[in-house]
Amino acid sequence: MTMLRISEVSKKVHLSVATIRYYAELNMIPSIKRNDENQRIFDDESITWLEGIKFLRELGMSLAEIKESISLCQQTGKAALKKRHQLLLKQEKCAKQTVDDAQKRLDELENRLTLEDEIIKGHKRDSLSPARRFNQ
């Protein structure tokens, strides 16, 4: 089992040392240990926890929800699994909404680009430019 120092883990999981320390202080890394010099050391399980936390943060999950998920991961039984599943379903719904919103912005951008192309080709008048008021 390889034990890594926080600086090594930071590079491996692409989180800042400060962020990792913060998560450790919040007791979000259940398997974290300390060496003889009282420095945090991380094993493969600790790294897995950090990668999971990072993923859930990227989804937009709050720290409170992540802590709840971590707590549920440490429990056995269907009830804990179902609660964990519900947390992920909630995040899935949020992620789908984010994708839908991004698609609407992309569609609007494409419409504007099409209009600009038509203006550039001379097929349409530039009705969007504020300068049009002075060039009429």
C-alpha positions in Angstrom: 0.0 0.0 0.0 1.5 3.3 -1.1 1.2 6.2 1.3 1.4 9.7 -0.2 1.9 13.1 1.3 -0.6 15.8 0.7 1.5 17.6 -2.0 1.7 14.4 -4.0 -2.0 13.8 -3.6 -2.7 17.3 -4.7 -0.9 16.7 -8.0 -2.6 13.3 -8.5 -6.2 14.4 -8.0 -5.8 18.0 -9.2 -7.0 19.6 -6.1 -5.1 22.3 -4.2 -3.4 21.4 -0.9 -5.6 23.9 0.8 -8.8 22.3 -0.5 -7.6 18.8 0.6 -6.8 20.2 4.0 -10.2 21.8 4.2 -12.0 18.5 3.3 -9.8 16.7 5.9 -10.8 19.2 8.5 -14.4 18.6 7.7 -13.8 14.9 8.2 -14.8 14.2 4.6 -11.9 11.7 4.0 -12.7 8.8 6.3 -9.6 6.8 5.6 -7.0 9.6 6.2 -4.2 8.8 8.5 -1.2 10.7 10.0 2.4 9.7 10.1 4.9 9.9 13.0 5.4 13.6 12.3 1.6 14.2 12.5 1.4 14.9 8.8 -1.6 13.7 6.8 -0.8 10.7 4.6 -3.1 9.3 2.0 -3.6 5.7 0.8 -5.5 4.5 -2.3 -8.8 4.6 -0.4 -8.2 8.3 0.7 -7.5 9.2 -3.0 -10.7 7.4 -4.0 -12.6 9.5 -1.5 -11.0 12.7 -2.8 -11.8 11.8 -6.4 -15.4 11.1 -5.4 -15.7 14.4 -3.5 -14.2 16.3 -6.5 -16.7 14.7 -8.9 -19.6 15.5 -6.7 -18.4 19.1 -6.3 -18.1 19.4 -10.1 -21.7 18.3 -10.3 -22.6 21.2 -8.0 -23.4 19.2 -4.9 -23.0 21.2 -1.7 -20.5 20.2 1.0 -23.4 19.3 3.3 -24.8 16.9 0.7 -21.4 15.4 0.0 -20.9 14.9 3.8 -24.3 13.2 3.9 -23.3 11.0 0.9 -20.0 10.0 2.6 -21.9 9.1 5.8 -24.3 7.0 3.8 -21.4 5.3 2.0 -20.1 4.2 5.4 -23.5 2.6 6.3 -24.7 -0.8 5.2 -28.2 -1.7 4.2 -30.7 -0.8 1.5 -32.0 2.3 3.3 -28.6 4.0 3.1 -28.1 2.9 -0.5 -31.6 4.3 -1.4 -30.8 7.7 0.2 -27.5 7.8 -1.6 -29.3 7.0 -4.8 -31.7 9.8 -4.2 -28.9 12.3 -3.8 -27.4 11.2 -7.2 -30.8 11.4 -8.9 -31.2 15.0 -7.7 -27.8 15.8 -9.1 -28.7 14.0 -12.4 -31.8 16.3 -12.7 -29.6 19.4 -12.0 -27.0 18.2 -14.6 -29.7 17.7 -17.2 -31.1 21.1 -16.6 -27.6 22.6 -17.0 -27.2 20.8 -20.3 -30.6 22.0 -21.5 -29.7 25.6 -20.5 -26.4 25.3 -22.3 -28.1 23.9 -25.4 -30.5 26.9 -25.4 -27.6 29.3 -25.3 -25.8 27.4 -28.0 -28.9 27.5 -30.2 -29.2 31.3 -29.7 -25.5 31.7 -30.5 -25.9 29.8 -33.7 -28.9 31.9 -34.7 -26.9 35.1 -34.1 -24.0 33.7 -36.1 -26.3 32.8 -39.0 -27.7 36.4 -38.9 -24.2 37.9 -38.8 -23.2 35.7 -41.8 -26.3 37.0 -43.7 -25.4 40.6 -42.8 -21.7 40.1 -43.9 -22.9 38.6 -47.2 -25.1 41.7 -47.7 -28.3 39.6 -47.7 -29.6 41.4 -44.6 -29.3 44.8 -43.1 -27.4 45.2 -39.8 -30.3 46.0 -37.5 -28.5 45.0 -34.4 -25.6 47.5 -34.5 -26.0 50.7 -32.5 -23.9 52.4 -35.1 -26.8 51.9 -37.6 -28.5 54.9 -36.2 -25.6 57.1 -37.3 -25.1 55.6 -40.7 -28.7 55.9 -42.1 
